[in-house]
Amino acid sequence: MARKPRIHYPEAFYHVILRGNGGDDIFYTKADRSRFYLLMQEGVERFGHRIHAFCLMTNHVHLIIQVGEISLAKIIQNISFRYTRYQNRMKKRIGHLFQGRYKALLIDADDYLLELVRYIHNNPTRVGLAKTAAGYPWSSHRAYVGRESVAWLTTDFVLSQFAGREKKARQKFNDFCLKGRGEERRKEFHSGTFEGRILGDDRFSEDVLARAEEMYPVIQDVKQIIGIVCRAYGIDEQTAAAQGKQQPGAEARAVAAYLIQDTEGLSLTELGDHLHRDIASLSRAAGRLRRRLNTDPGLAEKLVKIKEDLQEKSKCQT
C-alpha cells in the first residue's frame, strides 16, 4: 500500500489528543500539570509553533496547535517523551505513559476553529468537573476571559473573531462558550471528516493533501541525508564521522543531526549507527547549530540550500 502523504505545512492547525495508556491517569497533582505547562512553554520557544487552546483533563489532554516549519510529530514527541520521563522518575517506574500514537486532526480553521475551542473549554463541564469553563483551572479558558495570564498561549487570533476591542472580545467569547455548555460529544472533533485525519470539507481535504505531498514527496532516509550534507560541505562520510571538532566535519554532523531531528520517521539512533557517534553528542551538536541559525546568515543560507537539494532528490525518486 502506498504511503499516505504527511499532512504538514507551515501555519496548519491541528486538534491533538494525548491519552493515558489504557485510560490511566497522566496527572496526579498540581505539580504534574505545572510541569506539563512548562514543557508546553519550552516547546513553543524551541519549535516556534502556537498553542491556541488546551485542556488538561485527568487522563488525557486536548491541544490546538498551529505549526511553523517544524512538524507536529517533532513537537508532540518532545513533550510526550519529556513528560513521560518526568512521571517515570516521580513514580520510580519505567514504560509508556501515553496510549500508543497520539490523535491529531488537521482542521479547517475558517470553519471549525471557534467551535473547537469552545468544545475543548467545555470538556470539563460535560463530565461534571466544573459548572462552567471558567470554573476549571487547567484549560486555556481563564486566560481567554482575562482571569489569568499564560504567556505562551496565543489568544489574539481567536478573540479577534469576536470584536476589535479586547474587553468586548473577551466578554463575547465567554458568552459564546456559555452557550455551548450543554453540547454533547461531537464525533467529528475526534474522528474528523476525511480518513480520520482531516476536519474539513472535500475541497479543503484535497487542497491540503496536495500541498503536503508537494512539500514532502517521500521520507528521506538517513544515508541520503548524510550524502547530501557531505556533498554540500565537499567532504566524504569518513570525514564527517571522524573524531574531534575539526571543521567542516563537525558542522556537517551537526547539520545532519538537525535535519534528522526535524524529519518525521527518522532518529538520531540511525545517524549514530552510520557515523559511529553517540546520540547525546549528536543531539547537543544539533542544539548548538539550532541556536547559531539565529545569528549566522551564512549557515542559515547553506541549510536552506541543503533542504532544497533533499526535496529535489525526493521528487526525482517519486
N, C-alpha and C positions, 0 to 999 in steps of 0.2 A: 504494500500500500504506500502511495506517495506521502511524503511528509507534508503536513499542513503548514502553510506559511506562518511564521511567527508574527503575531499581531503586535508590532511595536513601531511607533513613530513618535517623534517629539511632539509634545503637547497633548497626547492621548490621555483620556480619563478612564480610570478603572474602578470598579467596585470589588474590593478584595475582602475575602472572609478567611480568617485563620481559626481553625477549630482545635480543641484539645484532643489528643489521641484517645480514641474510644469514648469520646464525650466527656472525658475527665476535665476537672478544673485546670485552668492555667494561671489564675490569680487567686491568691490566698490572703494577702494582706494589702494594706495601703501602700507599703513599701514596694510590693511587686508591681503595682500599677504605676507608681512613680518611676521605677526603673524602666518600664516599658515606654513611658513618656520620654525619658532621657534618651533611649535608643532611637525613638522616632525623631527627636530633635537632631541627634548626631547624624542620622541618615539623611535628613533634609540638608544639613550643612555639607555632607560629603558628596552626595549624588545630585543635588540641585533639583529635586522634584518638589512638588507642592502637595500638601495634605489639606484637602478641602473639608473633610469631615471625618470623625471617628467615634466609635463607641466601644468601650471595653466592658464586655459582659463577664460573667464568671468563668465560662468555659469556651468563649470564642470572642473574636474581635472583628469589627467592621471598619473598613477604611475606604475613603475615596481619595485616590492618588492621581495626580496629573504628572506624568513623567517628563523628563527632559531628554537628554541624549542617552542616559543610562537606562538599560532595560528594567522593567518591573521585576523580572526574575532576580537580578542582582540586588535590588532594593529589599525585596522580601527575604531573600536568602540571608542577607546580612542581619536583618532584625530578628528573624526566627532563630538563626544559629546562635546569636549572642544572648538572646533571652533564654533559650534552652540551656545554654552553658551556665547562665546565672542561676536558673532554677535547680539544675542538677548539683551545682555547688552548694546551694542553700539546703537542699534536701538530702545531700550526700548520696546521690544515686547516679545512674547512667541510663542512657536510652533516649527514645524520642519523647518529645513533649507535645508536638503538634501532629494532627491527623494527616498522614500522607502528604499529598500535594495540596497546596492552598488553592482556593477557588478564586478566580479572577474573571470578571466580565468587562470587556471593553464597552463603554457606554457612549451613546449619542447624547452629549451634554446639553445640546439645544432642546431636546425633547424630554430628557429624564433626570437631569441633574437636580433640580429643585425638589422634585417629589422624592428622589432617592435620599437626599439629605434629610428631609422630613421623616422619611421612613426609618432611617438609621437612628435619628434622635429619639424617635418614639418607641424604639425597640424595648427599652426598659418598662415602658408603660404597658406594652402588650403582654408582658409576663408578670406584671404585678410588683415590680421592683420600685416603682415610683408612680405617683398620680399624674405628674406632668413631666415633660422632658427636662424642664428646669430643675426638677427635684432630684435628678440623678447626677451625681458629681463626676462621673467618669466618661462623659461624652463631650463633644465639642459644642453642645447647645449653649451652655452657660457663657462661653466665650462669644458666641454669636449674638447673644442678647445683652452683652456688656457687663455680666456679673463676675467675670474673671478674665485674666489675660493669659494667652498662650502664644508666645512669640513665634513659634514655628508653624502655627496654624494659619492658613490663608482663608480669610473670611470675606474680603472685599469683593471678590468676583461674584459670589452668591448674593451678598447683600445689595450689590449694585443693581440686581434684577428687581428689587422691591422699591427702591427710592434713591434719589441722589444724595439726600442728607442722611448722615449716619444714624442719628437718633430715630428718625422716622423709619429708616430701613430696618433697624433692629426691632422696632415695635411691630411693623408689618410682618416681618419674618416670624416673630414669636406667635402672632395671631394665626399665621399660616400653619405653624406646627401644632398649635392647639386644635385647629380644625381637623387635624389628621390623627388625633388620639385614638379614635375608635376604629381606625383602619386595620383590617385583618392582614394576615401574612400574604404578601404578593409574590406569587411564584416566579414572575418574570424577573424580579430583582435578585433571585437566587439561581435561576437556570437560564436566563437570557431568552432571546427570541430567535437566535440563529446558532445552531451547532453547540449550544451550551456555553458559548464563549463571547457572544456579542449581544448587547442590548440596544437594538435599533431596528429600523425598518430595512427592507431588502436593498434599497438604494445605498443606505449608509453601510450596510454589511459588504456590499460589492466594492464600494469605494475604498474602505479600509483594508480589505483583503488584498486588493490590487496594489495599494500603496505599500503595505507591509512586504509583499512579495517583490516589489521593485527595489525596495531598500535593502532587503536581506534575502537574496535568492536561495542560498544554502548556508548551512553552518560550516564555517571553515574548520579544518582540523588543526591540531597543534603544530604538526610538521609543516603545514602550509604557511602558518603564521610565522614560524621561525625562519623559513626560507625567504619570505618576502621582506621580513625585518633585516635579515643578514644582507640581502641584496641592496636594501636602502642604505646600509652602512658600509657596503663594499667589503664585507668580511665573510668567512665561511662559518659553518656551525661549530667547528672545533674552536675557533677564536671566541665565539660567543659563550662557549662552555668553559673556557679557561679560568682557572682560579685567579682571584685578585680583582682590583678595582680599576684596572687599566682601561682607558678608552680606546676604541669605541665598543669593545666587547661588553663592558659593564652596562653601558647605556642601552645597548641592543637587548640585553637580557631584561632590563627594566621595562623597555617598551613592549617586549613580547609578553611579559607578566601583566602589564597594564591592559593590553588588548585582550588577553585571555580572561582576566577578571571581569571584563565588560562584555564577554561573548557568552551567551546562553549555551549551555551544553558542554562547555569546556572547563577544565580545572587546572589549578597550578600543580596538582599532583602529576598530571601528564607532562607538563613542561619540565618539572623537576626530573622526571624519568629520562626525558630526552637530553637534558643538559647536565644531568648528574649533580644537581644542586638541591639544597633542602628548601622546603616550601616556605619556611619562615623568612629566610633571607630574600627569596623572590618577592614575597608579599611586602617586606619592608622597602625593597627597591622600587616596587610599583607605587607605593605610598609616597616616597620621596619624589618620584617623577611626576606624580599627580599634582603635588604642590608646586613643582617647578613650572608647570604649564601656565600658571597664572602670571609668571614673571619672565618667561623665556619665550619670546615670539618665534625665534628660530626653531626651537624644539616643537612648539605647537604646530608650526607650518609643516615640519617634517612628519609629524604624526598624522596630520590631515592627508598628506600625500600617501603615506603607508595605508591608511584606511581606504583611500580611493583605489589603490592597487589591489587590495584584498577584495573589494566589491567587484572590481573589473574581472578579477580571476574567477570569482564566484559566478558571474554572469556567463563567462566563457564555458565553465563547467556545466551550467544549466543548459 
